[in-house]
Amino acid sequence: MIRVPMIALLLFASLAGCADNSSGHRKGPPQDPADYHGVPTDTRPPSMVPAAP
């Protein structure tokens, strides 16, 4: 008799996963906050480490 509650639970769980607003319409890419200045980049090439003697 555990089959009926288990099937009901699985059905409820599968429907609950689709309950969000997944219409596919998004407002575009996420925007950075106003105080975000970007990631600092290092444009210098890496320095060569001298070979061990």
N, C-alpha and C positions, 0 to 999 in steps of 0.2 A: 504493500500500500504506500510505499514511499515514492513510487513512480510518479504519481499525479502531482504531489507538491514539488518534486524535482523538475518535472517538465514545466510547471507553472513558474518556478524560479528561473529556469533557463530562458523561458519566453520573456519574462519581465526584464531580465538582465540584458537580453539582446535588444529589446525595445528601448530600454533606458539609455543605451549607448547611442541611439539615433535621435535622442530627444533634444539635443542642442540645436541651435540655429545654424545648420550647415547648408544653407541655400547656395553657397558658392560665391556669393557676391561680397567681395571685400572692398574696403575703402582705399586700397592701394598698399604700397609698401609701408612698413612701420616708420614713423618719424623719430628722429633723435630729439632728446630734450633740449631746451633752449640753452642750458649751461654746458652742453657737451661740446668739446672742442676737437674731437677726433683723437685718433690714436697717434702718438708721436712715432714718426718713422725715422729710421737711421739709413741714410742714403750712402754712407761711406762703405767701401768694400771691407771685408774682414781682413784683419792684419794677419800676416803669415807668422806662424810660430817657428822659431829657429829649430832645426833638427838637433836631436840629442847626439852628443859625440860618441 
